[in-house]
Amino acid sequence: MDTLNAESEAEESETAAPVVLVKGPKRVGKSTLARAALNNLLTKYEQVAWLECDLGQGEFGCGGTVGLWVLGTPVFGELHSV
């Protein structure tokens, strides 16, 4: 039974998409790191979900809102420009 559980866990870890949380003080590169992670994940997955919770200045939506974006292409350009 342990072998079956180990095989099942190994298969799940290979197919499960990672969850990335970026947190830190102002002006330390959180947005740059998050975009790099997003673009890297898009090399492995067709689509990546981006949950935006920065109420001060959103990356894709306007400030003061929470949004869920499903992206299928890499994100380049100036920060906070989309």
Residue, then its C-alpha position, 0 to 999 in steps of 0.5 A: m500500500d505504501t508503494l501505491n501511495a508513493e507512486s500516486e504522490a509522485e504522479e500528482s507532484e509531476t502534474a500539479a501546477p505550482v502556486v507562487l505568492v510574491k510578498g515583500p516591502k515596496r520597491v524590492g522587485k516584486s512585480t519583476l519577480a512575479r512577471a518572470a515567474l508568470n513567463n516561466l510558467l507559460t513555457k510549461y503550461e498553456q495558461v496561467a492564472w494571476l490573482e491580483c490582490d495589490l490594492g494600491q496599484g494593480e498589474f492588470g487591473c485598476g488600483g483598489t480592485v481584486g481580479l483573477w486573470v487567465l493569461g496565455t501569452p508572456v507579459f512584457g513591457e512597462l510595469h503597470s501598463v496593461 
